């Protein structure tokens, strides 16, 4: 059984990069985001992947998206309903 420890806090330059990447996601420009940087946002619980529930048919095109979590909203100074 694997036990994961708490992630260390991000250095100031990493915080700045994460904020820039979160802004990209807010603008819908996450396709330009390299996986290694997106992975940092996932690891720190700042973003999540959303997929639709398909009922009675197929969806045309991708409906999968990346969005901020409540933790991500707090990280970016936004209020959350958490």
DSSP file (Angstrom, degrees, kcal/mol; ACC not computed):
  #  RESIDUE AA STRUCTURE BP1 BP2  ACC     N-H-->O    O-->H-N    N-H-->O    O-->H-N    TCO  KAPPA ALPHA  PHI   PSI    X-CA   Y-CA   Z-CA
    1    1 A X              0   0    0      0, 0.0     2,-0.3     0, 0.0     0, 0.0   0.000 360.0 360.0 360.0 125.1    0.0    0.0    0.0
    2    2 A X        -     0   0    0      2,-0.0     2,-0.5     1,-0.0     0, 0.0  -0.633 360.0-159.3 -84.2 136.7    1.5    3.3   -1.1
    3    3 A X        -     0   0    0     -2,-0.3     2,-0.4     0, 0.0    -1,-0.0  -0.974   7.4-153.8-117.4 122.4    1.4    6.2    1.4
    4    4 A X        -     0   0    0     -2,-0.5     2,-0.2     3,-0.0     3,-0.1  -0.803   8.3-144.6 -98.5 133.6    1.7    9.7   -0.1
    5    5 A X        -     0   0    0     -2,-0.4     3,-0.1     1,-0.1     2,-0.0  -0.487  35.4 -80.3 -90.2 165.5    3.1   12.5    2.0
    6    6 A X        -     0   0    0     -2,-0.2     2,-0.1     1,-0.1    -1,-0.1  -0.355  51.1-110.7 -61.9 140.3    2.0   16.1    1.8
    7    7 A X        -     0   0    0     36,-0.2    -1,-0.1     1,-0.1     3,-0.1  -0.468  34.2-109.1 -70.7 144.3    3.6   18.0   -1.1
    8    8 A X        -     0   0    0     -2,-0.1    -1,-0.1     1,-0.1     3,-0.1  -0.380  44.3 -89.3 -68.1 154.8    6.1   20.7   -0.1
    9    9 A X        -     0   0    0      1,-0.1     2,-0.2    -2,-0.1    -1,-0.1  -0.294  48.7-103.2 -61.7 149.1    5.0   24.3   -0.5
   10   10 A X        -     0   0    0     -3,-0.1    -1,-0.1     1,-0.1     2,-0.0  -0.501  32.6-115.9 -74.7 142.7    5.7   25.8   -3.9
   11   11 A X     >  -     0   0    0     -2,-0.2     4,-2.4     1,-0.1     3,-0.4  -0.328  36.2-100.5 -68.5 161.8    8.7   28.2   -4.2
   12   12 A X  H  > S+     0   0    0      1,-0.3     4,-2.1     2,-0.2     5,-0.1   0.857 124.4  50.2 -58.5 -37.6    7.8   31.8   -5.1
   13   13 A X  H  > S+     0   0    0      1,-0.2     4,-2.0     2,-0.2    -1,-0.3   0.859 110.7  50.2 -70.0 -32.1    8.7   31.3   -8.8
   14   14 A X  H  > S+     0   0    0     -3,-0.4     4,-2.6     2,-0.2    -2,-0.2   0.866 108.6  52.6 -70.5 -36.3    6.6   28.1   -8.9
   15   15 A X  H  X S+     0   0    0     -4,-2.4     4,-2.5     2,-0.2    -2,-0.2   0.930 109.7  48.8 -62.9 -45.6    3.6   30.0   -7.4
   16   16 A X  H  X S+     0   0    0     -4,-2.1     4,-2.1     2,-0.2    -2,-0.2   0.915 112.4  48.0 -61.4 -43.5    3.9   32.7  -10.0
   17   17 A X  H  X S+     0   0    0     -4,-2.0     4,-2.5     1,-0.2    -1,-0.2   0.909 111.1  51.1 -63.7 -42.0    4.0   30.0  -12.8
   18   18 A X  H  X S+     0   0    0     -4,-2.6     4,-2.6     1,-0.2    -2,-0.2   0.897 108.9  51.1 -62.8 -40.7    1.0   28.2  -11.3
   19   19 A X  H  X S+     0   0    0     -4,-2.5     4,-1.9     2,-0.2    -1,-0.2   0.901 110.9  48.4 -63.4 -40.7   -0.9   31.5  -11.2
   20   20 A X  H  X S+     0   0    0     -4,-2.1     4,-1.8     2,-0.2    -2,-0.2   0.904 112.8  48.2 -64.5 -41.1   -0.1   32.1  -14.9
   21   21 A X  H  X S+     0   0    0     -4,-2.5     4,-1.9     2,-0.2    -2,-0.2   0.879 108.9  53.0 -68.2 -37.5   -1.2   28.6  -15.7
   22   22 A X  H  X S+     0   0    0     -4,-2.6     4,-2.2     1,-0.2    -1,-0.2   0.884 107.5  52.5 -63.4 -37.9   -4.4   29.0  -13.8
   23   23 A X  H  X S+     0   0    0     -4,-1.9     4,-1.7     2,-0.2    -2,-0.2   0.888 105.7  54.5 -64.8 -38.8   -5.1   32.1  -15.7
   24   24 A X  H  <>S+     0   0    0     -4,-1.8     5,-3.0     1,-0.2     4,-0.3   0.923 109.3  47.9 -57.9 -44.2   -4.6   30.2  -19.0
   25   25 A X  H ><5S+     0   0    0     -4,-1.9     3,-1.4     1,-0.2     5,-0.2   0.906 108.0  54.2 -64.6 -42.2   -7.2   27.7  -17.8
   26   26 A X  H 3<5S+     0   0    0     -4,-2.2    -1,-0.2     1,-0.3    -2,-0.2   0.836 110.1  47.8 -61.3 -32.6   -9.6   30.4  -16.9
   27   27 A X  T 3<5S-     0   0    0     -4,-1.7    -1,-0.3    -5,-0.1    -2,-0.2   0.454 117.9-113.2 -86.7  -0.9   -9.3   31.8  -20.4
   28   28 A X  T < 5S+     0   0    0     -3,-1.4     3,-0.3    -4,-0.3    -3,-0.2   0.744  84.0 120.5  76.6  23.5   -9.8   28.4  -22.0
   29   29 A X    > < +     0   0    0     -5,-3.0     3,-1.4    -6,-0.2    -4,-0.2  -0.015  24.4 120.8-108.0  28.2   -6.2   28.3  -23.3
   30   30 A X  G >   +     0   0    0     -6,-0.3     3,-1.7     1,-0.3    -1,-0.2   0.631  55.5  79.8 -70.8 -12.2   -5.1   25.1  -21.5
   31   31 A X  G 3  S+     0   0    0      1,-0.3    -1,-0.3    -3,-0.3    -2,-0.1   0.760  91.4  53.9 -65.6 -21.5   -4.2   23.3  -24.7
   32   32 A X  G <  S+     0   0    0     -3,-1.4     2,-0.5     2,-0.1    -1,-0.3   0.436  86.0 107.1 -87.3  -0.6   -1.0   25.3  -24.8
   33   33 A X  S <  S-     0   0    0     -3,-1.7    -3,-0.0    -4,-0.1     5,-0.0  -0.688  72.7-125.7 -86.4 120.9   -0.1   24.1  -21.3
   34   34 A X    >>  -     0   0    0     -2,-0.5     4,-2.2     1,-0.1     3,-0.9  -0.347  19.0-121.4 -63.8 144.8    2.7   21.6  -21.1
   35   35 A X  H 3> S+     0   0    0      1,-0.2     4,-2.8     2,-0.2     5,-0.2   0.861 109.8  60.1 -54.9 -40.7    1.8   18.4  -19.2
   36   36 A X  H 3> S+     0   0    0      1,-0.2     4,-0.7     2,-0.2    -1,-0.2   0.843 110.8  41.1 -62.2 -32.6    4.7   18.8  -16.6
   37   37 A X  H <> S+     0   0    0     -3,-0.9     4,-1.3     2,-0.2     3,-0.2   0.860 113.7  51.8 -81.3 -37.1    3.2   22.2  -15.5
   38   38 A X  H  X S+     0   0    0     -4,-2.2     4,-2.1     1,-0.2    -2,-0.2   0.880 104.0  59.3 -63.5 -37.5   -0.4   21.0  -15.6
   39   39 A X  H  X S+     0   0    0     -4,-2.8     4,-3.0     1,-0.2    -1,-0.2   0.852  99.7  56.6 -60.7 -36.0    0.6   18.0  -13.4
   40   40 A X  H  X S+     0   0    0     -4,-0.7     4,-1.8    -3,-0.2    -1,-0.2   0.914 106.6  49.6 -61.2 -42.6    1.8   20.5  -10.7
   41   41 A X  H  <>S+     0   0    0     -4,-1.3     5,-2.6     2,-0.2     6,-0.8   0.906 113.3  46.0 -64.9 -41.3   -1.7   22.0  -10.6
   42   42 A X  H ><5S+     0   0    0     -4,-2.1     3,-1.8     3,-0.2    -2,-0.2   0.942 110.5  53.3 -63.0 -47.7   -3.3   18.5  -10.3
   43   43 A X  H 3<5S+     0   0    0     -4,-3.0    -2,-0.2     1,-0.3    -1,-0.2   0.830 110.8  46.6 -59.3 -34.0   -0.8   17.5   -7.6
   44   44 A X  T 3<5S-     0   0    0     -4,-1.8    -1,-0.3    -5,-0.2    -2,-0.2   0.368 114.3-116.6 -91.4   5.0   -1.6   20.5   -5.5
   45   45 A X  T < 5S+     0   0    0     -3,-1.8    27,-0.5    -4,-0.2    26,-0.3   0.754  77.9 126.0  71.7  24.3   -5.3   20.1   -5.9
   46   46 A X  S   <S+     0   0    0     -5,-2.6    23,-2.3    -6,-0.2     2,-0.3   0.746  70.6  24.9 -88.1 -24.6   -5.8   23.3   -7.8
   47   47 A X  E     -A   68   0A   0     -6,-0.8     2,-0.3    21,-0.3    21,-0.2  -0.900  62.0-163.9-135.7 164.3   -7.6   21.9  -10.9
   48   48 A X  E     -A   67   0A   0     19,-2.3    19,-2.5    -2,-0.3     2,-0.5  -0.967  25.0-113.6-143.9 158.8   -9.7   18.9  -11.9
   49   49 A X  E     -A   66   0A   0     -2,-0.3     2,-0.5    17,-0.2    17,-0.2  -0.827  28.4-158.0 -95.0 131.9  -10.8   17.2  -15.1
   50   50 A X  E     -A   65   0A   0     15,-3.5    15,-2.4    -2,-0.5     2,-0.4  -0.935  11.2-179.3-111.6 131.0  -14.5   17.3  -15.8
   51   51 A X        -     0   0    0     -2,-0.5    13,-0.1    13,-0.2     2,-0.1  -0.975  25.7-118.0-127.1 144.7  -16.1   14.8  -18.1
   52   52 A X        -     0   0    0     -2,-0.4     2,-0.6     1,-0.1    11,-0.1  -0.367  21.8-117.0 -78.4 158.2  -19.8   14.8  -19.1
   53   53 A X        -     0   0    0     -2,-0.1     2,-0.7     2,-0.0    -1,-0.1  -0.851  29.0-141.7 -90.0 126.3  -22.2   11.9  -18.3
   54   54 A X        -     0   0    0     -2,-0.6     2,-0.6     5,-0.0     4,-0.1  -0.818  21.4-177.3 -96.0 117.7  -23.4   10.5  -21.6
   55   55 A X        -     0   0    0     -2,-0.7    -2,-0.0     1,-0.1     3,-0.0  -0.955  65.3 -19.2-118.1 114.3  -27.0    9.5  -21.5
   56   56 A X  S    S+     0   0    0     -2,-0.6     2,-0.3     1,-0.1    -1,-0.1   0.707 122.2  22.2  71.5  23.2  -28.6    7.9  -24.6
   57   57 A X  S    S-     0   0    0      2,-0.0     2,-0.3     0, 0.0    -1,-0.1  -0.973  81.6 -76.5 169.9 178.3  -26.1    8.9  -27.2
   58   58 A X        -     0   0    0     -2,-0.3     2,-0.4    -4,-0.1    -3,-0.0  -0.725  37.1-127.2-100.6 150.3  -22.7   10.0  -28.3
   59   59 A X        -     0   0    0     -2,-0.3     2,-0.6     2,-0.1     4,-0.1  -0.768  19.3-127.9 -94.1 141.4  -21.2   13.5  -27.9
   60   60 A X  S    S-     0   0    0     -2,-0.4     0, 0.0     2,-0.1     0, 0.0  -0.794  74.6 -12.4 -87.9 124.5  -19.8   15.2  -30.9
   61   61 A X  S    S-     0   0    0     -2,-0.6     2,-0.4     2,-0.0    -2,-0.1  -0.135 107.2 -39.8  77.4-178.8  -16.3   16.4  -30.2
   62   62 A X        +     0   0    0      1,-0.1    -2,-0.1     2,-0.1   -11,-0.0  -0.675  42.9 173.3 -87.5 133.0  -14.7   16.7  -26.8
   63   63 A X        +     0   0    0     -2,-0.4     2,-0.3    -4,-0.1    -1,-0.1   0.240  47.1 115.4-114.5   6.8  -16.7   17.9  -23.8
   64   64 A X        +     0   0    0    -13,-0.1     2,-0.3   -15,-0.0   -13,-0.2  -0.586  42.7 172.6 -78.3 138.8  -13.9   17.2  -21.3
   65   65 A X  E     -A   50   0A   0    -15,-2.4   -15,-3.5    -2,-0.3     2,-0.5  -0.926  32.3-125.1-142.6 166.4  -12.5   20.2  -19.6
   66   66 A X  E     +A   49   0A   0     -2,-0.3     2,-0.3   -17,-0.2   -17,-0.2  -0.955  35.0 175.0-112.3 132.6  -10.2   21.4  -16.9
   67   67 A X  E     -A   48   0A   0    -19,-2.5   -19,-2.3    -2,-0.5     2,-0.1  -0.926  34.1 -94.2-136.5 162.2  -11.5   23.6  -14.2
   68   68 A X  E     -A   47   0A   0     -2,-0.3   -21,-0.3   -21,-0.2     2,-0.1  -0.452  34.9-140.5 -70.7 144.0  -10.4   25.2  -10.9
   69   69 A X     >  -     0   0    0    -23,-2.3     4,-2.3    -2,-0.1     5,-0.2  -0.431  34.6 -97.0 -89.1 175.5  -11.2   23.4   -7.7
   70   70 A X  H  > S+     0   0    0      1,-0.2     4,-2.2     2,-0.2     5,-0.2   0.899 130.6  51.7 -59.9 -39.2  -12.3   25.3   -4.6
   71   71 A X  H  > S+     0   0    0    -26,-0.3     4,-2.5     1,-0.2    -1,-0.2   0.902 108.2  51.9 -63.2 -40.0   -8.7   25.1   -3.4
   72   72 A X  H  > S+     0   0    0    -27,-0.5     4,-1.8     2,-0.2    -2,-0.2   0.880 107.3  52.1 -63.1 -39.0   -7.7   26.6   -6.8
   73   73 A X  H  <>S+     0   0    0     -4,-2.3     5,-3.6     2,-0.2    -1,-0.2   0.916 111.1  46.7 -64.0 -42.4  -10.2   29.4   -6.4
   74   74 A X  H ><5S+     0   0    0     -4,-2.2     3,-1.6     3,-0.2    -2,-0.2   0.908 109.2  55.3 -65.0 -40.3   -8.7   30.2   -3.0
   75   75 A X  H 3<5S+     0   0    0     -4,-2.5    -1,-0.2     1,-0.3    -2,-0.2   0.858 110.5  46.0 -57.9 -36.7   -5.2   30.0   -4.4
   76   76 A X  T 3<5S-     0   0    0     -4,-1.8    -1,-0.3    -5,-0.1    -2,-0.2   0.333 122.8-106.4 -91.5   6.9   -6.2   32.6   -7.0
   77   77 A X  T < 5S+     0   0    0     -3,-1.6     2,-0.3     1,-0.3    -3,-0.2   0.704  76.0 134.6  79.4  19.1   -7.8   34.9   -4.4
   78   78 A X      < -     0   0    0     -5,-3.6    -1,-0.3    -6,-0.2     2,-0.1  -0.746  59.8-108.3-100.1 149.4  -11.4   34.0   -5.4
   79   79 A X        -     0   0    0     -2,-0.3     2,-0.3    -3,-0.1    -1,-0.1  -0.445  35.3-163.0 -70.6 147.8  -14.2   33.2   -3.0
   80   80 A X        -     0   0    0     -2,-0.1   -10,-0.0    -7,-0.0   -11,-0.0  -0.936  27.8-130.9-130.5 157.8  -15.3   29.6   -2.9
   81   81 A X              0   0    0     -2,-0.3    -2,-0.0     1,-0.2   -11,-0.0   0.150 360.0 360.0 -90.6  19.4  -18.4   28.0   -1.5
   82   82 A X              0   0    0    -12,-0.1    -1,-0.2     0, 0.0   -11,-0.0   0.418 360.0 360.0 -76.6 360.0  -16.3   25.4    0.3
